[in-house]
């Protein structure tokens, strides 16, 4: 289910020309935590998955299951 999450987070952030610092600040999380998500070190909880999906304008399903 979460197989594509890390890759998709990186792709979406780069597509929007944003830094990890910018995204983390807008989401109210640490830059380290966002980095962990993008490197598949840890998985965000359901609430954070929804926030990430909303931020990038995709569904949670697209974020976690599809190749973006």
N, C-alpha and C positions, 0 to 999 in steps of 0.2 A: 504493500500500500504506500509506503513512504519512500520507495526506491528511487524516485526521481527528484525528491525534494531538494537535496543539496545542490545538484546541478541546476535545477530550475531557478533556485534562488539566485545563484550567481549569474545565470543568463539574464534574468529579469532585471537585476540591478545594473548590469553592464549595458543592457538595452536602453535603460533610462539615464545612462551616464551619471550614476550616483556612486558615491563612495560608501564604504561600510559605515563610516562615521555619520554621514548624512542620514542613511536609512535608520541606523540605530537611534539617533536622536529623534527622528520623526515618530518612531515606534515606542520610544521611552524605555529602551533596553540598552544594555552595554554593548559597545563595539565587539568585545570579546564574545559575548553570547551570540551575536549575529554571525561572527566568524565560526563559532562552533557549529551553528546550524548549516552554514555553507560548506563546511568541511566534513559534515556528517559525524561529528563527534557526539552531539546530543540532538535530540528531536524536540521541537517545540510542543507544548501542550495544545489541546484543542482550541483554546481561546486565542493563543498566539498564532496558530495556523490560520484561523479566521482573519486575524488582524493582518497577517502577511498577505493573504490572498486578496483582501480588500485593498490594501495599500498598492498592490501591483495590478489590480483590476482583473483578477482571474478568480476562478472558483477554487475551493480547497481541493477538489478532485483533480482539476487541471494542475495545480501546484504539486500535488503528491504523486499523481499517476501518469501524467502525459509527458511526452518529450516536447518541450517548448522551444 
